[in-house]
């Protein structure tokens, strides 16, 4: 094969799109290895879905939550309670046979209600009473004594900042390590908040109850071993397991990839590389909870406590220990510890296998290569069907591993990778189609309007003769006095062309800005329409707005030209424009021959719009509209009825109107007087009250508004003089027949 032919062969047989897809396949593999937060979030939300779909089924109830609930707070008082009251709680739970008692709370300061403090702060006490109070044991000592007589695990908290130096004399849980140094993989808290010294020495164990939600606020994984202010600490739940098992130490197994598991005598719990446990959630279970007040009042059923791991925590909203989990939006933090204990003791834990990422890579590679190789060969329906089958297989396999083996296998990475490759191939196909459309635009742009060319590029099948009936609003506009203006440019044709462009450009912009379509330019005239080719439910309103905008643009142009004429010392001739608007059913579409088309419109409504534009100079108003247009916009503009005319070539007469301004003009007193004078004059005219009509005209000429109606008055006065000499026939309906088109 010749070297010069290699690019053509490559493009034909392989294609640059496939090469790009291979690069994407490699890029997604690198992205999965890096595992940034957004990628991880997609994956864990998929695992959330599995937990909601198939939550853990409870096969045993080894845990009871003694709840500091709203009922108990109401009976006992606000938290924290006196340590003597908590000591009573420990004593009663121990009497009922609790296996281990653990606190999802920390007691970092001495009790504020200690007797010695009362002796120093209470007023009006005699010295004998103060001495008796000081002789009593502190509440903390009473609490510690209750702890010594039971198996109690105290809760501790990780803090966001370093606290006072740790007391090295306080007891800590023994740790043994197998494999790599695990501390570098652990979650770290800058500070550690511990209990008072007397309580720490009395407890059988101590663990961190701190639960750190993930980026989206959901608790999915809970660290089982952590670093807090440099101290390696077990979690509260795993410390409960250690104390319950009577084990002296915790064995941490690690490898180069991270922490593998935590073990105690006869038990091992798998974790992820950071020492976290994926919590296998069951539905929220109110039956786990026993109010503290029921225990203190000795009304709790003994079987709820005997032989159970007892967690003391709170569900009270005011104590702010409510978490969001994959199965619940308002689970108390203490129940998350209970769920960990339940799943660990019943063997119902979930985990991500070490080989999981290898399965993900293999799946992404296999399906990615299949799509690259075969997707361009299939039609869209086949591709959609195969894509659906592929997605179903991935999701089904992942769900199978979760439901049957409690393994978390991610399907989102191979699905995203393959979908990105598929979309890239689709996009490359789209680019090729766009290139074809560009060729069509280049071939037909010089023959057709831009809008039609774009329609043709998007849908070439529209390149046929024919049209459709639509209700449309048609506009004709024309420059007044063009002949006299052009005579001043008879020796300067370029100047006349520049003036016309300067005149037509703002008018065109006004039409286009109001959703109009320019049909054609006819010298100094413009034909435009609304509601085609695109639908416009407000076509009458937009057309009238465009007409008023055109007048404003012409005024601005005249001001600029007048200043230019003054500066150059030449006479100034103002430009004026007349506009006719009419609404009705028209035929619109591709009009022309087999060789050349034009998107245009025709019909009686078009003809009437043209006639109305021609009459604007006769009535003295620059914008004249037909009755359907006027009725559609009568609440938005200053509408003035002008005449009832019979257009040449039509059998039905038409009421015509002038648009004198927008709504602000319509509400003005001047326009109201103008309209009342016109209504009075027309009423007399159409009832053959010639004297009344002439009298109304005479009164009108004496008002401030006379100048606005001068041409209209002259027109009607001339008609009335004619009718006085030659009265109209008996069946005359008030219509006036226009003699010219």
Secondary structure, DSSP 8 states (H G I E B T S, - for coil): --GGGHHHHHHHHT-HHHHHHHHHHHHHHHHHHH--HHHHHHHHHHHHHHHHHS--------EEEEE--HHHHHHH-SSS--HHHHHHHHHHHHHTT-SEEEESS---S--TT-HHHHHHH-SS--HHHHHHHHHS--HHHHHHHHHHTS-EEEEEEEESS--S---TTS---EEEEEES-SGGGSEEESEEE---HHHHHH-SEEEE------TTSEE-EEESEEEETTEEEEBHHHHHHHHHHT-SEEEEEEETTEEEEEEETTEEEE--TTSEEE-------GGGEEEHHHHHTT-S-GGGTTT-EEEEE---GGGT-EEEETTEEEEEHHHHHHHHHHHHHTT---B--TTHHHHHHHHHHHHHHHHHHHGGGS-HHHHHHHHHHHHHHHHHHHHHHHHHH-B----HHHHHHHHHHHHHHHHHHHHHHHHHHHHHHHHHTTTS-HHHHHHHHH-GGG-SSEEEEEEEEEEEEEEETHHHHHHTTTT-HHHHHHHHHHHHHHHHHHHHHTT-EEEEEETTEEEEEESSSS--TTHHHHHHHHHHHHHHHHHHHHHHHHHHHHHHT------EEEEEEEEEEEEEEEEE-SS-EEEEEESHHHHHHHHHHHHHHHHT-SEEE-HHHHHHHTTTEEEEEEEEEE-TT-SS-EEEEEEEEEHHHHTSHHHHHHHHHHHHHHHHHHTT-HHHHHHHHHHHHTSTTGGGGHHHHHHHHHHHHHHHHS---TT--S-EE-S--
